Amino acid sequence: MPVTLCSTGFAVLYSGLSKTPIVTVERLSRQRLQNAAGLQRTDHFYADARLRAAYKAELSDYQASGYDRGHMAPAADQSSVTGMAQSFALSNMVPQDPTHNRQVWSKLEADVRKYAKRARGNVFVYTGPLFEGQTPTIGRNQVWVPSHLYKLVFDEQQQRAWAWVLPNRADVQLGAPMSYAQFVQRTGRNFLPHLH
């Protein structure tokens, strides 16, 4: 059974099978992101004590794996010291290709923040991994490596949503977003049934 983990700035629906989030959900706004702008990134990663040992990733799983600990709810979105610290829990991470994490994914996160700062109300962001085909694992705890990562953006004021689904590889380019209907068809995840 998936586990719901609530943190100060985001929520995680977590899988003890993959030892990664299924989805993280954030509510961004201009005010929250203005508060986030001055916060120092902590870079203190840790195993989530809220999870039983059999269901969680450990720091050792990522060591020398060739993968980054990729945030699903980004550290830069967090508007409090507590939220920033909580974003470094491994329950908010997936094994991510390092180039993908630091380039195309980092740009996408920054673009979503820019949009949320301009939006007139709340912007909800759903982020998570997809596991398609053969799923490699890392570490003693066999943390699943995603084939793709997705990010879905919902503008509450405009009642409009769009998304990206990107392969977890170094050579990926950031293209135009897909519609919500395309996202549901591509992933099978209907987070916003009232839009569909």
C-alpha positions in Angstrom: 0.0 0.0 0.0 1.3 3.5 -0.8 2.1 5.7 2.1 1.1 9.4 2.4 3.8 11.6 3.8 2.9 15.2 4.6 5.7 17.8 4.8 5.5 21.6 5.4 5.7 22.5 1.7 4.6 19.4 -0.1 3.0 16.0 0.1 4.4 12.7 -1.1 2.5 9.5 -2.1 5.3 7.0 -1.5 5.8 3.5 -2.7 7.6 1.0 -0.5 8.0 -1.2 -3.5 10.0 1.2 -5.7 11.3 3.1 -2.6 10.5 6.4 -4.4 7.6 8.8 -4.6 4.7 7.8 -6.8 3.8 11.5 -6.9 4.7 14.7 -5.0 2.2 17.6 -4.8 3.0 21.2 -4.2 1.0 24.4 -4.0 3.0 27.3 -5.4 2.2 31.0 -5.3 4.0 34.2 -5.8 4.2 34.8 -2.1 5.5 31.3 -1.3 8.2 31.6 -4.0 9.2 35.1 -2.7 9.7 33.5 0.7 11.7 30.7 -0.8 14.1 33.0 -2.7 16.2 33.9 0.4 16.5 30.4 1.8 19.9 28.7 1.8 20.0 25.2 0.2 21.0 22.7 2.9 22.1 19.7 0.9 21.6 17.5 3.9 20.2 14.3 2.4 18.8 11.6 4.8 16.7 8.5 5.0 13.1 9.2 6.0 12.6 8.1 9.6 8.8 8.0 9.1 9.2 4.8 7.0 9.9 1.3 8.1 13.4 0.0 7.1 12.0 -2.6 4.6 10.3 0.2 2.6 12.9 2.9 2.4 16.0 4.0 0.6 19.2 4.6 2.4 22.1 7.0 1.6 24.3 4.0 0.8 21.9 3.0 -2.0 22.8 6.1 -4.0 26.6 6.0 -3.3 28.7 5.2 -6.3 25.4 4.3 -8.2 26.1 6.8 -11.1 22.7 8.5 -10.3 21.9 11.7 -8.5 19.4 11.9 -5.7 16.8 13.7 -7.8 14.3 15.9 -5.9 10.7 15.5 -7.0 9.5 18.5 -4.9 12.4 20.8 -5.5 14.4 22.4 -2.7 14.2 25.8 -4.4 10.4 25.7 -4.1 10.5 25.5 -0.3 9.4 28.6 1.6 10.5 27.7 5.1 13.6 26.3 6.8 11.6 23.2 7.8 10.3 22.6 4.3 13.8 23.0 2.9 15.1 20.4 5.3 12.2 18.0 4.6 12.8 18.2 0.8 16.1 16.4 1.3 14.5 13.2 2.7 15.1 10.3 0.4 11.3 9.7 0.3 11.3 12.8 -2.0 14.1 11.4 -4.3 14.4 9.2 -7.3 17.7 7.9 -9.0 18.1 10.5 -11.7 20.6 10.7 -14.5 23.1 13.4 -13.3 23.1 15.5 -16.6 19.3 15.2 -16.8 18.9 16.4 -13.2 21.3 19.3 -13.4 20.4 20.6 -16.9 17.0 19.9 -18.5 15.1 19.1 -15.3 16.7 22.0 -13.4 15.5 24.3 -16.3 12.0 22.9 -16.2 11.8 23.4 -12.4 13.0 27.0 -12.8 10.4 27.6 -15.7 7.6 26.3 -13.5 8.7 28.7 -10.7 8.7 31.6 -13.1 5.2 30.8 -14.3 4.0 30.4 -10.7 5.4 33.9 -9.8 3.4 35.4 -12.6 0.2 33.5 -12.0 -2.7 35.2 -10.3 -3.5 32.4 -7.9 -2.3 29.0 -6.7 -0.4 26.7 -9.1 -0.4 23.0 -8.2 2.6 20.9 -9.3 2.5 17.1 -9.5 5.9 15.5 -10.1 6.9 11.8 -10.2 8.6 8.9 -11.9 7.4 6.4 -14.4 8.8 2.9 -14.6 8.5 1.4 -18.1 10.1 -1.7 -19.6 13.0 -3.3 -17.7 13.5 -1.4 -14.4 17.1 -1.4 -13.1 17.6 -0.9 -9.4 20.4 0.6 -7.3 21.8 -0.3 -3.9 21.1 -3.0 -1.4 17.5 -1.8 -1.0 16.9 -2.1 -4.7 15.7 1.4 -5.3 13.9 1.5 -8.7 15.4 3.7 -11.4 12.7 5.5 -13.4 12.6 5.4 -17.2 10.8 8.8 -17.3 9.9 11.7 -15.0 6.8 13.7 -15.3 5.8 17.2 -14.1 2.1 18.3 -14.4 1.2 22.0 -13.8 -2.3 23.1 -12.9 -3.2 26.8 -12.8 -6.2 26.9 -10.4 -7.3 30.4 -11.5 -7.4 29.5 -15.2 -8.5 25.9 -14.6 -5.8 24.8 -17.1 -3.2 22.1 -16.9 -0.2 21.0 -19.0 2.6 18.5 -18.5 6.0 17.2 -19.6 7.1 13.5 -19.6 10.8 13.3 -20.1 13.0 10.2 -20.4 15.5 9.9 -17.5 18.6 10.3 -19.8 21.4 12.8 -20.4 20.5 13.6 -24.1 16.9 14.8 -23.5 15.7 18.2 -24.7 12.9 20.3 -23.2 10.2 20.5 -25.8 6.7 22.0 -25.7 4.3 20.7 -23.0 1.5 18.2 -23.7 -2.1 18.8 -22.9 -3.7 17.3 -19.8 -5.6 14.8 -21.9 -2.4 13.7 -23.5 -0.8 13.4 -20.1 -3.6 11.1 -18.8 -3.3 9.0 -22.0 0.5 8.8 -21.8 0.7 8.0 -18.0 -2.7 6.6 -16.9 -2.6 9.2 -14.0 -5.8 11.3 -13.8 -5.0 13.6 -10.9 -7.5 16.3 -12.1 -10.6 14.3 -13.1 -12.7 17.5 -13.3 -10.5 18.7 -16.3 -10.7 15.4 -18.2 
